[in-house]
Amino acid sequence: MLVETRIVRVVQEIGLTVVDVSARCRVSRHRVLVRPARSAVSDFCTELTGLTQAEVERGVTFAEACRILIEEYEAGKRPWASWGEYDRRQFARQSQADGVAYPFGHPPERTHSNAKAVFAAAYGLRRKPGMDHALRIAGLPLEGRHHSGEDDAWNIAALVLHLLDRGEWPVTAIRP
């Protein structure tokens, strides 16, 4: 399973954590920086995420990032999760805008799990909490910098494993 998050505006950073569901552990953490084709990193974005314009300019194209996801992380063969629907929708929009195949398989709704919705249902919450709030509810620490793609993916993976341990992660979301 891949846990991916934080696609900032037009995709600039893809953070992902590989999870071994059987062993119930986070295996590895990664980030892929994407060189923006149609935008620049704002001061607000830098303050929020830590990303700078100079840093993302050294990144790869969105097409190359999708190739990396498919070839190095088997994105089309593994289920993936993000905190909410924003990242899934943004990936679909960016793929369409750039004429690049959506890297996570089709239909996107089949391969993606919304960890935020699963968490809210598991805890009987009316409102879906932000990731940092969900970590507090679950009694888990926030590791790293909130809004950093790599760190957020690592934290979301901890929440997915927490839900799995509680028997609350949907079985359909776990595929070989």
C-alpha angles and dihedrals in degrees: 000000000000122000111201132174150153110054100178113218104296100015110281103146131027113193118190140174123197112221126199100212094189093053091038094228144114107251105187144347128219145166132204116201115212121207106232115240099187108021145042130229108261125216087249091054091049091050092048101041106017091237117136131199091244091053096051092044086067089055129100129259118271089250090054091047090054090049090052091050091051100040102034101031102026090233094171092053101044129066115243137200137200135180101266131337099285097091094047091050092044091052091050092048094046091047091052094044092051096039091240123140113254101255100213102066131256141325093023092214090060097053098039131075123198101222091188092059092044090051094049091049092046091054095038092241121163093205122048108238127224115256095258091050091048090053089054091048090050092046092242126136124246103241118204128342118340110235093025104124095222094046094044091051089051091051094045089052088055089053092048090052090047090054091046091053089051090051090244101113109101112251090219088063091061111075129156 
